Amino acid sequence: MARVNLERRAAIGEAKRARTRAAILEAARACYAAPEPVSATVDAVTQAAGVAKGTFYLHFRDLPALEAELGETLIAELSERLEPARLAVVNPLTRMATAVTILLRDLAAAPAQARLAARAAVMLPDVAKAVQARLRGDLADAQAAGLLAVGSVDLAVRIVVALVEQASSLFSTSRIDATAIPDIVRAVLRAMGCPPGDAANRTNEAALNADAFAQRTSAVTGVVS
């Protein structure tokens, strides 16, 4: 009996630690996603999480350790959301346009998420590196296929990231909405050197791909629930 009680206590303690750690991570996320920029300090995070500073240091060595774990979480979320749709598209420029379309739709639907994405790209280097790595792969494939007019893949990556970051910032303050997404995607493709008609066609195809992916995701969610 005593052993059962000890095991139960250990399980309860572990569950409580997991909830506290999750609350700290969620508080950090909230600091980055706040309408007014909030400095993500240990004080700000612990206040938002409703925990003491000592509790914070039981879970994280320091603020960079927390930011690293938050970055890993955001990268995993992005991969889960974008990779299945990306990998279903053969043409590298249309693949990139499809991922950008899905990402922009998500950001337009959730201004807080847009704020988080925009700030994470600047303040959490691992997130920016992960996004750029996938983007670089698509653009390198496009260059190899003779589809990229920009001479440097690195320059092309910077252009796409700058346009998406600007859109994220505008979504986060509700200065634009989802109706602007086709224009943004076309602008990205035109910046890569696509002629106007080709950019328009790829934008339309990316939108159809995003619609199909959303329908498949909804169907799977409906079956699971």
C-alpha positions as CSV (number, residue, x, y, z in Angstrom):
1,M,0.0,0.0,0.0
2,A,2.8,2.4,0.9
3,R,4.5,1.7,-2.4
4,V,1.3,2.5,-4.3
5,N,0.9,5.8,-2.5
6,L,4.5,6.7,-3.2
7,E,4.0,6.0,-6.9
8,R,0.8,7.9,-7.0
9,R,2.4,10.9,-5.3
10,A,5.3,10.8,-7.8
11,A,2.8,10.7,-10.7
12,I,0.9,13.7,-9.2
13,G,4.1,15.6,-8.7
14,E,5.2,14.9,-12.2
15,A,1.9,16.0,-13.6
16,K,2.0,19.2,-11.6
17,R,5.6,20.0,-12.8
18,A,4.5,19.4,-16.4
19,R,1.5,21.8,-16.0
20,T,3.8,24.5,-14.5
21,R,6.3,24.2,-17.2
22,A,3.6,24.4,-19.8
23,A,2.2,27.5,-18.1
24,I,5.6,29.2,-18.2
25,L,6.0,28.4,-21.9
26,E,2.4,29.7,-22.6
27,A,3.2,32.9,-20.7
28,A,6.3,33.4,-22.8
29,R,4.2,32.9,-25.9
30,A,1.7,35.5,-24.6
31,C,4.5,38.0,-24.1
32,Y,5.6,37.7,-27.7
33,A,2.0,37.8,-29.0
34,A,0.8,40.7,-26.9
35,P,-0.8,43.6,-28.8
36,E,1.7,46.0,-27.3
37,P,5.3,44.7,-27.3
38,V,6.2,43.2,-23.9
39,S,9.9,42.6,-23.1
40,A,10.2,38.8,-22.5
41,T,12.1,39.0,-19.3
42,V,12.0,36.4,-16.5
43,D,9.9,38.9,-14.4
44,A,7.4,39.4,-17.2
45,V,7.1,35.7,-17.9
46,T,6.7,34.7,-14.2
47,Q,4.1,37.4,-13.7
48,A,2.1,36.3,-16.7
49,A,2.4,32.6,-15.6
50,G,1.5,33.4,-12.0
51,V,4.6,31.6,-10.6
52,A,7.5,32.7,-8.5
53,K,11.0,33.4,-9.9
54,G,12.3,30.4,-8.0
55,T,9.8,28.2,-9.7
56,F,10.9,29.5,-13.1
57,Y,14.5,28.5,-12.3
58,L,13.4,25.0,-11.3
59,H,12.3,24.5,-14.9
60,F,14.6,26.6,-17.0
61,R,18.3,27.5,-16.5
62,D,17.7,31.0,-17.8
63,L,15.7,33.0,-20.3
64,P,17.6,31.8,-23.3
65,A,16.8,28.2,-22.3
66,L,13.1,29.1,-22.2
67,E,13.3,30.8,-25.6
68,A,15.1,27.8,-27.1
69,E,12.3,25.5,-25.9
70,L,9.6,27.9,-27.2
71,G,11.4,28.1,-30.5
72,E,11.4,24.3,-30.7
73,T,7.7,24.3,-30.1
74,L,7.0,26.9,-32.7
75,I,9.2,25.1,-35.3
76,A,7.3,21.8,-34.6
77,E,4.0,23.6,-35.0
78,L,5.1,25.1,-38.3
79,S,6.4,21.8,-39.6
80,E,3.1,20.0,-38.6
81,R,1.1,22.7,-40.3
82,L,3.1,23.3,-43.5
83,E,5.2,20.2,-44.4
84,P,2.4,17.8,-45.5
85,A,1.0,20.4,-48.0
86,R,4.5,21.5,-49.1
87,L,5.7,18.0,-49.9
88,A,2.5,17.2,-51.9
89,V,3.5,19.8,-54.5
90,V,6.1,18.9,-57.1
91,N,7.0,22.3,-58.6
92,P,9.3,24.1,-56.2
93,L,7.9,27.6,-56.8
94,T,4.3,26.5,-56.5
95,R,5.4,24.5,-53.4
96,M,6.8,27.6,-51.9
97,A,3.7,29.6,-52.8
98,T,1.5,27.0,-51.3
99,A,3.3,27.1,-48.0
100,V,3.3,30.9,-48.0
101,T,-0.5,30.9,-48.7
102,I,-1.2,28.5,-45.8
103,L,1.0,30.5,-43.4
104,L,-0.6,33.8,-44.4
105,R,-4.1,32.4,-44.0
106,D,-3.2,31.2,-40.5
107,L,-1.7,34.6,-39.6
108,A,-4.7,36.5,-41.0
109,A,-7.1,34.4,-39.0
110,A,-5.2,35.0,-35.7
111,P,-3.6,38.4,-35.2
112,A,-2.0,37.2,-32.0
113,Q,-0.4,34.3,-33.9
114,A,0.8,36.9,-36.5
115,R,2.4,39.0,-33.8
116,L,4.1,35.9,-32.3
117,A,5.4,34.8,-35.8
118,A,6.7,38.3,-36.6
119,R,8.5,38.7,-33.3
120,A,9.7,35.1,-33.1
121,A,11.3,35.5,-36.5
122,V,13.4,38.4,-35.2
123,M,13.9,37.4,-31.6
124,L,14.2,33.6,-31.7
125,P,17.0,32.8,-34.1
126,D,16.3,29.1,-34.3
127,V,12.8,29.8,-35.6
128,A,14.1,32.0,-38.4
129,K,16.8,29.5,-39.3
130,A,14.3,26.6,-39.5
131,V,11.9,28.6,-41.7
132,Q,14.7,29.8,-43.9
133,A,16.2,26.3,-44.3
134,R,12.9,24.9,-45.8
135,L,12.5,28.0,-47.9
136,R,16.1,27.7,-49.1
137,G,15.5,24.1,-50.2
138,D,12.5,25.1,-52.3
139,L,14.3,28.0,-53.9
140,A,17.4,26.0,-54.6
141,D,15.3,23.4,-56.4
142,A,13.7,26.3,-58.4
143,Q,17.1,27.6,-59.3
144,A,18.2,24.1,-60.4
145,A,15.1,23.8,-62.6
146,G,15.8,27.2,-64.2
147,L,12.7,28.8,-62.6
148,L,14.4,31.3,-60.4
149,A,15.4,34.6,-62.0
150,V,17.1,35.9,-58.8
151,G,20.8,35.0,-59.1
152,S,21.4,34.2,-55.5
153,V,19.3,31.7,-53.5
154,D,20.3,33.5,-50.3
155,L,19.0,36.8,-51.7
156,A,15.8,35.1,-52.8
157,V,15.3,33.8,-49.3
158,R,15.8,37.2,-47.8
159,I,13.3,38.7,-50.2
160,V,10.6,36.2,-49.4
161,V,11.2,36.4,-45.6
162,A,11.0,40.2,-45.7
163,L,7.7,40.2,-47.6
164,V,6.2,37.6,-45.2
165,E,7.5,39.4,-42.1
166,Q,6.0,42.6,-43.4
167,A,2.6,40.9,-44.0
168,S,2.8,39.3,-40.5
169,S,3.3,42.8,-39.0
170,L,0.3,44.2,-41.0
171,F,-1.9,41.3,-40.1
172,S,-1.0,41.7,-36.4
173,T,-2.3,45.2,-36.4
174,S,-5.3,44.4,-38.6
175,R,-4.1,46.8,-41.2
176,I,-4.7,44.2,-43.9
177,D,-6.9,41.0,-43.9
178,A,-7.1,37.7,-45.7
179,T,-8.2,39.4,-48.9
180,A,-4.7,40.7,-49.4
181,I,-3.1,37.2,-49.4
182,P,-3.3,36.6,-53.2
183,D,-1.6,40.0,-53.8
184,I,1.1,39.1,-51.3
185,V,1.7,35.7,-52.9
186,R,1.8,37.2,-56.4
187,A,4.3,39.8,-55.1
188,V,6.5,37.1,-53.7
189,L,6.5,35.2,-57.0
190,R,7.0,38.3,-59.1
191,A,10.0,39.1,-56.9
192,M,11.4,35.6,-57.7
193,G,11.2,36.6,-61.4
194,C,7.9,35.0,-62.5
195,P,6.1,36.8,-65.3
196,P,2.8,38.4,-64.3
197,G,0.7,35.6,-65.9
198,D,2.8,32.8,-64.4
199,A,2.7,34.4,-61.0
200,A,-1.1,34.7,-61.2
201,N,-1.5,31.1,-62.2
202,R,0.8,29.8,-59.5
203,T,-1.0,32.0,-56.9
204,N,-4.3,30.4,-58.0
205,E,-2.8,26.9,-57.9
206,A,-1.4,27.6,-54.4
207,A,-4.8,28.8,-53.2
208,L,-6.4,25.6,-54.5
209,N,-3.7,23.5,-52.8
210,A,-4.3,25.3,-49.6
211,D,-8.1,24.8,-49.9
212,A,-7.6,21.1,-50.5
213,F,-5.2,20.7,-47.6
214,A,-7.7,22.6,-45.3
215,Q,-10.5,20.2,-46.4
216,R,-8.3,17.1,-45.8
217,T,-7.3,18.4,-42.4
218,S,-10.9,19.1,-41.4
219,A,-11.9,15.7,-42.5
220,V,-9.2,14.0,-40.5
221,T,-10.1,16.2,-37.5
222,G,-13.8,15.2,-37.8
223,V,-12.9,11.5,-37.9
224,V,-10.7,11.8,-34.9
225,S,-13.2,13.8,-32.9
